Amino acid sequence: MTKKDKTILHVASEVGTLKRLLVHSPDSGLGRVVPSKAQDWLFEDIVHLDTIRRKEYDYYTKILLYFLDPDKIKGRLQEIDAPDSKRNFYKPEKPGFFRSEKVIELEWLLAEVLEDHEIRLKLVASVCAVEGCSYTTQTQLLELPPAQLSKVIISGTLAGDDLLFPPIPNFIFTRDIGIVINDYVLLNKPAKKARTREALLAKYIFFNHPLFERYRDNILEIPDTFHHFLLPRDGDEKKVTLEGGDVMVVSKDHLLIGVSERTSMEAAHQVINLLFDKNIVKKITMIKIPKKRDYMHIDTIFTQVRRDVWVMLGAFSKKVMKHEDDDAVERILEGGLKKDEKIKIIQFRKKTIEEPAYFDNLEELLTDISRNDLGCEGKIRFIYSGNNKFPYDTREQWTDSCNLLALKEGVVLGYDRNDKTVEAFREAGFTIVPVKELLEQFEQGTVAPGDLKNTVILMPSAELSRARGGFHCMSMPLVREEM
């Protein structure tokens, strides 16, 4: 690693140029999700593994490498994608795997952690305890070499079709295992049992891999509520559950935390106290959204595109929240009867924690961030899911129209299926380009990643969208350049 690449953890914005991130390529576990277990494993449907890899996720890998680590890929696409190559470039267990220090594959990190005998003993014992494995299975796992063991622990599958324990198909959504806040990592506490093993693997990787060695004291875990396990079932509000899709670092001093279907109010409480106590940020805004599968995390209802541009679901806009288009009777009735649907936004400052600020709607908060945190003086623009037209707004939000990943300010990745949202971006002056076309331009040298401005890169998404997560979910940024 070169001297300029020595920063391993530093994220102080949502849109600073992306320099390093954690990903996980779709593994064979996704191909073993069955209809009867799909919802338990947080999938709405079963996906076709070969399509999700070859025709969709591979494009994500290529575009990430072109932006973050072009030496791995530039001028090699024809060779990489030739039938004789058998996709080995994309397979973590193969010698031809791209193995980048910028686009970092979790399966590789886990394999390297498992090279330590003591750690291997502890992690295998922990996984077997969580999954209720027999002692024979535990012994069998310990005999595997690290690379193979890593693959088995993630996919749940031994060589061939021997399924030892459930897969963790949500591991492709690396955002949820943790979040980098300035130079710290906040580890998650998943709300659903299906993600318990993900959290366990994340702990072992961050606390034990040499890559993060000098940041060990900066790895944060939030405690459970005192004696939470003795609380009755209706005490679930006191459970601490946190997922990375509910945490956004919008500036070095300002963090957003969502309270949602997956992140509890108690977790928000603990995170606010923890980050203020350690002087990591000066301001934290809590955004409580309805506990609905439709929304799941705050990054399913909004993400940032530029310091002065946001994409969001219109249901949380000022116009809708204040019923500005309703007649008088409708406004009074709707305002009184749908309080459970409202968003609640409270902003705490470390210096005046007992005097929080309140925001009525999401637009008001995001405008405040753009102006007061990011120094924007002109108009703050909002691009709405489905171009704010019913039923396209809710249809496209369901397929992650608001869940965009900024590769750099103004250049974002999104799904090609969200036609009306794409139309809204085009009307706002953004260039729209399909990823296949863009990669051809990169290979020919007619365009370079650094040339792109105000661009939406459209990614194929027929199968990926079934997994209920976009590219914001499928990324855990480790380093972004300062704005």
C-alpha positions in Angstrom: 0.0 0.0 0.0 1.5 3.4 -1.0 1.9 6.2 1.5 -1.0 8.2 0.2 -3.2 5.1 0.6 -2.5 4.6 4.3 -5.8 6.1 5.4 -8.0 3.1 6.0 -10.9 4.8 7.8 -12.2 8.3 7.2 -15.7 9.2 6.2 -17.0 12.7 6.9 -19.7 13.0 4.2 -22.2 11.1 2.0 -20.9 12.5 -1.3 -17.1 13.1 -1.0 -15.2 11.2 -3.6 -15.2 7.5 -2.7 -11.7 6.0 -2.2 -12.2 2.7 -0.4 -15.1 0.5 0.5 -16.2 -2.9 1.7 -18.4 -5.1 -0.5 -19.4 -8.7 -0.7 -20.1 -10.4 -4.1 -23.3 -12.5 -4.3 -22.3 -16.0 -3.0 -24.0 -19.4 -3.5 -26.1 -18.8 -0.4 -28.4 -16.5 -2.5 -29.1 -19.4 -4.8 -30.3 -21.5 -1.8 -33.0 -19.1 -0.6 -36.3 -21.0 -0.8 -39.8 -19.5 -1.0 -40.9 -20.8 2.4 -37.9 -19.1 4.1 -37.5 -16.0 1.9 -39.2 -13.6 4.3 -37.5 -15.0 7.3 -34.2 -14.3 5.5 -35.5 -10.8 4.6 -36.1 -11.4 0.9 -39.4 -10.8 -0.8 -38.6 -13.3 -3.5 -36.1 -15.8 -4.6 -33.4 -14.5 -7.0 -31.7 -16.2 -10.0 -28.0 -16.5 -8.9 -26.3 -16.5 -12.3 -28.3 -13.5 -13.5 -27.7 -11.5 -10.3 -24.0 -12.2 -10.7 -23.1 -12.2 -14.4 -25.6 -9.7 -15.7 -26.0 -7.3 -12.7 -23.5 -7.3 -9.8 -20.5 -7.9 -12.1 -21.2 -4.4 -13.6 -21.1 -3.0 -10.1 -17.7 -4.5 -9.5 -16.4 -3.1 -12.8 -17.6 0.4 -12.3 -16.2 0.5 -8.7 -12.8 -0.7 -9.9 -12.8 1.9 -12.8 -13.4 4.7 -10.3 -11.4 3.4 -7.3 -8.7 1.1 -8.6 -8.5 1.4 -12.4 -5.1 -0.4 -12.7 -7.0 -3.6 -11.9 -9.3 -3.4 -14.9 -8.5 -0.7 -17.5 -8.0 -2.2 -20.9 -8.7 -5.7 -19.6 -12.5 -6.1 -20.0 -12.5 -8.2 -23.1 -10.0 -10.7 -21.4 -11.9 -10.6 -18.0 -15.3 -11.3 -19.5 -14.1 -13.8 -22.1 -16.0 -17.2 -21.8 -12.6 -19.0 -21.2 -12.0 -16.8 -18.1 -15.1 -18.4 -16.4 -15.7 -15.2 -14.3 -12.7 -16.1 -12.2 -11.9 -12.3 -11.9 -15.1 -12.0 -9.8 -14.8 -15.1 -7.7 -13.1 -14.5 -4.3 -11.9 -18.1 -4.0 -10.1 -18.1 -7.4 -6.5 -17.2 -8.1 -7.6 -14.7 -10.8 -9.8 -12.7 -8.4 -9.3 -8.9 -8.6 -8.4 -8.6 -4.9 -8.3 -4.9 -4.7 -7.1 -2.8 -1.7 -9.7 -0.2 -2.6 -12.7 -2.3 -3.5 -12.3 -4.8 -0.6 -14.1 -8.1 -0.6 -15.3 -9.2 2.9 -14.8 -12.9 2.1 -11.1 -12.2 1.6 -10.8 -10.3 4.8 -12.5 -13.1 6.7 -10.2 -15.7 5.1 -7.1 -13.7 6.2 -8.5 -13.4 9.8 -9.0 -17.2 9.8 -5.3 -17.9 9.2 -4.8 -17.3 12.9 -5.3 -20.6 14.7 -6.7 -19.1 17.9 -9.1 -16.9 16.1 -10.3 -19.8 13.9 -11.1 -21.8 17.0 -13.1 -19.0 18.6 -15.0 -18.0 15.5 -15.9 -21.5 14.4 -17.1 -22.2 17.9 -19.1 -19.0 17.9 -20.7 -19.7 14.5 -21.5 -23.3 15.5 -23.1 -22.1 18.8 -25.2 -19.5 16.9 -26.3 -22.0 14.3 -26.7 -25.0 16.6 -24.2 -27.2 14.8 -23.1 -30.6 16.0 -19.6 -31.2 17.5 -18.8 -33.3 14.4 -19.6 -30.4 12.1 -17.5 -28.0 14.3 -14.5 -30.4 14.0 -15.1 -30.8 10.2 -15.0 -27.0 9.8 -11.8 -26.6 11.7 -10.1 -29.0 9.2 -10.8 -26.6 6.3 -8.2 -24.2 4.9 -8.9 -20.5 5.7 -10.1 -19.5 2.2 -12.5 -22.5 2.0 -13.7 -22.0 5.6 -14.4 -18.4 4.9 -16.6 -19.3 2.0 -18.4 -22.0 4.0 -19.1 -19.7 7.0 -20.6 -17.1 4.7 -22.6 -19.3 2.3 -23.5 -22.1 4.8 -22.5 -24.6 2.2 -19.7 -27.2 2.1 -18.2 -28.2 -1.2 -20.9 -29.5 -3.5 -24.4 -29.0 -2.1 -24.0 -30.0 1.5 -25.9 -27.2 3.3 -24.6 -27.1 6.9 -26.5 -24.1 8.2 -28.6 -21.2 6.7 -27.0 -18.8 4.3 -26.7 -15.1 5.1 -28.0 -13.7 1.8 -28.1 -10.1 3.2 -24.3 -10.1 3.5 -24.2 -8.3 0.1 -25.7 -5.3 2.0 -22.4 -4.4 3.6 -23.7 -0.9 4.7 -25.6 -2.6 7.5 -22.7 -4.3 9.3 -21.3 -1.0 10.4 -20.7 2.6 9.6 -17.5 4.7 9.5 -18.0 8.0 11.3 -14.9 10.2 10.8 -12.1 7.9 11.9 -14.3 5.5 13.9 -16.4 2.4 13.1 -19.8 1.9 14.7 -20.7 -1.8 14.6 -24.3 -2.8 14.2 -26.8 -4.8 16.2 -29.1 -6.4 13.7 -32.8 -6.4 14.4 -33.5 -9.8 12.7 -32.2 -13.2 13.6 -31.2 -13.8 10.0 -28.4 -11.3 10.3 -26.9 -12.4 13.6 -24.0 -14.2 11.9 -23.2 -11.1 9.8 -22.7 -9.1 12.9 -20.5 -11.8 14.4 -18.3 -11.9 11.3 -18.0 -8.1 11.2 -16.7 -8.0 14.8 -14.1 -10.6 14.1 -12.9 -8.9 11.0 -12.7 -5.4 12.4 -11.1 -6.4 15.7 -8.7 -8.9 14.2 -7.7 -8.0 10.7 -4.3 -6.3 10.3 -5.9 -3.7 8.0 -7.7 -2.2 11.0 -5.0 -2.7 13.6 -4.2 0.9 14.3 -7.9 1.7 14.6 -8.8 -1.0 17.2 -9.5 1.7 19.9 -11.8 3.4 17.4 -14.2 0.4 16.9 -17.4 1.2 18.8 -20.0 -1.3 20.1 -23.2 0.0 21.7 -24.2 -1.7 24.9 -27.5 -3.4 25.5 -29.9 -1.9 27.9 -29.2 -3.0 31.5 -31.0 -6.3 32.1 -32.8 -6.0 28.7 -33.2 -9.8 28.6 -35.3 -9.7 31.7 -37.9 -7.3 30.2 -41.3 -8.6 29.2 -42.1 -8.9 25.5 -43.8 -5.6 25.5 -40.4 -4.1 26.6 -39.1 -4.6 23.1 -38.7 -0.9 22.7 -35.8 -1.2 25.2 -34.0 -3.6 22.9 -30.9 -2.2 21.2 -31.0 -2.9 17.4 -29.0 -0.8 14.9 -28.3 -1.2 11.2 -26.0 0.9 9.1 -28.8 1.9 6.6 -30.1 4.1 9.4 -26.9 6.0 9.9 -25.6 8.8 7.7 -22.5 11.0 8.1 -23.6 14.2 6.4 -20.6 16.3 7.7 -17.7 15.8 10.0 -19.7 17.3 12.9 -23.2 16.0 12.0 -24.7 12.5 12.1 -28.2 11.3 11.1 -29.7 8.3 12.8 -33.0 6.7 11.9 -35.4 5.0 14.1 -37.2 2.5 11.9 -38.3 -1.1 11.5 -34.7 -2.1 12.0 -33.2 0.5 14.4 -34.8 1.0 17.8 -35.2 4.2 19.8 -33.0 2.8 22.5 -30.2 2.3 20.0 -30.5 5.9 19.0 -30.4 6.9 22.6 -27.2 4.8 23.2 -25.5 6.1 20.0 -26.2 9.7 20.8 -24.7 9.4 24.3 -21.7 7.3 23.0 -20.7 9.7 20.2 -21.1 12.8 22.3 -19.2 11.3 25.2 -16.3 10.5 22.8 -16.5 13.9 21.1 -16.8 12.2 17.7 -19.5 14.6 16.4 -21.1 17.8 17.7 -24.6 17.3 16.3 -26.9 14.3 15.9 -30.4 14.3 14.3 -32.8 11.5 15.1 -35.3 10.8 12.3 -38.2 8.5 13.3 -40.0 7.0 10.4 -43.0 4.6 10.4 -42.1 1.0 11.2 -43.0 -0.4 7.8 -41.2 -2.9 5.6 -41.8 -0.4 2.8 -39.2 1.9 4.4 -37.0 -0.4 6.4 -34.1 2.2 6.8 -33.9 6.0 6.3 -31.7 5.4 3.3 -34.7 3.8 1.5 -36.5 7.2 1.7 -33.7 9.6 0.9 -30.0 9.8 0.0 -27.7 12.7 -1.0 -26.6 13.3 -4.6 -24.7 16.6 -4.2 -24.2 19.0 -1.4 -27.3 20.9 -2.7 -29.2 18.0 -4.3 -31.1 15.1 -2.6 -33.3 12.3 -3.8 -36.3 11.5 -1.6 -39.8 10.0 -1.3 -42.4 12.7 -1.8 -44.5 11.3 1.0 -42.2 12.9 3.5 -42.0 16.3 1.7 -43.2 19.6 3.1 -46.2 19.7 0.8 -47.4 16.3 1.8 -46.7 16.6 5.5 -48.5 19.9 5.8 -51.3 18.7 3.5 -50.8 21.8 1.3 -52.7 20.4 -1.7 -55.7 19.2 0.4 -59.0 21.0 0.9 -59.8 22.3 4.4 -61.8 19.3 5.5 -59.3 16.8 4.2 -56.4 18.6 5.7 -58.0 18.5 9.2 -59.1 14.9 8.9 -55.8 13.6 7.5 -53.8 15.6 10.0 -55.8 14.2 12.9 -56.1 10.6 11.8 -52.7 9.6 10.4 -50.3 10.6 13.2 -48.7 7.2 13.0 -47.6 7.9 9.5 -45.8 11.1 10.4 -42.0 11.5 10.5 -40.5 12.9 13.7 -37.2 14.8 13.6 -35.2 15.9 16.7 -31.8 17.4 16.5 -29.4 17.3 19.5 -26.3 19.4 19.9 -23.6 18.3 22.3 -23.2 21.7 23.9 -27.0 22.2 24.4 -28.3 18.7 24.6 -31.4 19.6 26.7 -32.5 22.2 24.1 -33.0 20.2 20.9 -34.3 21.6 17.6 -37.3 20.1 15.8 -38.0 19.9 12.1 -41.5 19.4 10.7 -40.5 17.5 7.5 -37.6 15.9 5.8 -37.1 18.7 3.2 -36.7 21.2 6.0 -33.9 19.1 7.6 -32.1 18.4 4.4 -32.2 22.1 3.4 -30.8 23.0 6.8 -27.9 20.4 6.3 -27.1 21.8 2.8 -27.1 25.4 4.0 -25.7 25.3 7.5 -23.4 22.2 7.4 -22.3 22.3 3.8 -22.3 26.0 3.1 -24.7 26.0 0.1 -26.1 29.5 -0.7 -28.2 28.8 -3.8 -31.4 26.8 -4.2 -31.5 23.4 -2.6 -33.0 20.9 -5.0 -35.1 17.8 -4.4 -35.6 15.0 -6.9 -38.5 12.8 -6.0 -39.1 9.1 -6.3 -41.2 8.3 -9.4 -41.1 12.1 -10.2 -43.6 12.5 -7.4 -46.4 10.9 -9.4 -48.7 8.2 -7.9 -48.4 5.2 -8.1 -44.8 5.4 -9.5 -43.5 7.2 -6.4 -44.2 4.2 -4.1 -43.5 1.6 -6.8 -40.1 3.0 -7.5 -39.3 3.7 -3.8 -40.0 -0.1 -3.3 -37.3 -0.8 -5.9 -34.8 1.6 -4.3 -35.1 4.8 -6.4 -34.0 6.7 -3.3 -31.1 4.4 -2.4 -28.3 5.8 -4.5 -24.6 5.5 -3.9 -22.5 8.6 -4.7 -19.1 7.7 -6.3 -18.3 11.3 -6.0 -20.3 14.5 -5.7 -23.0 14.5 -8.3 -22.2 11.0 -9.8 -24.4 8.3 -8.5 -25.4 4.7 -9.1 -29.0 3.7 -9.4 -31.3 1.0 -10.8 -32.3 1.2 -14.5 -35.9 0.0 -13.7 -37.0 3.3 -12.0 -38.0 5.1 -15.1 -40.0 8.0 -13.6 -37.2 8.8 -11.1 -34.7 8.7 -14.0 -37.0 11.1 -15.8 -36.9 13.4 -12.8 -33.1 13.4 -12.8 -33.0 14.2 -16.5 -35.4 17.1 -16.0 -33.1 18.4 -13.3 -30.2 18.5 -15.8 -28.4 15.2 -15.0 -26.8 13.1 -17.7 -28.2 9.6 -17.8 -25.9 6.8 -19.0 -26.3 3.0 -18.9 -23.4 1.3 -17.3 -22.6 -1.0 -20.2 -22.3 2.1 -22.5 -20.2 3.9 -20.0 -17.7 1.0 -19.5 -17.2 0.9 -23.3 -16.4 4.6 -23.3 -13.9 4.0 -20.4 -12.2 1.2 -22.3 -12.0 3.2 -25.5 -10.6 6.1 -23.6 -13.2 8.6 -24.9 -14.4 9.3 -21.4 -12.6 9.0 -18.0 -14.2 8.6 -14.6 -12.9 12.0 -13.5 -14.7 13.7 -16.4 -18.2 12.8 -15.2 -20.3 15.5 -13.6 -24.0 15.4 -12.6 -24.5 11.9 -13.9 -26.8 9.0 -13.0 -25.2 5.7 -14.0 -28.0 3.1 -14.6 -27.3 -0.4 -13.4 -29.2 -3.5 -14.5 -31.5 -4.5 -11.6 -34.1 -7.2 -12.5 -32.8 -9.6 -9.9 -30.9 -7.3 -7.5 -34.0 -5.3 -6.8 -35.8 -8.4 -5.6 -33.4 -8.4 -2.6 -34.8 -5.1 -1.4 -31.7 -2.9 -1.4 -29.9 -0.5 -3.7 -26.2 0.4 -4.1 -26.2 2.6 -1.0 -27.1 -0.6 0.9 -24.5 -2.6 -1.0 -21.5 -0.5 0.1 -19.7 0.3 3.3 -17.5 3.3 2.6 -14.2 3.2 4.5 -12.7 6.3 3.0 -14.2 9.4 1.3 -12.2 12.4 0.3 -12.9 15.6 2.3 -15.5 17.8 0.6 
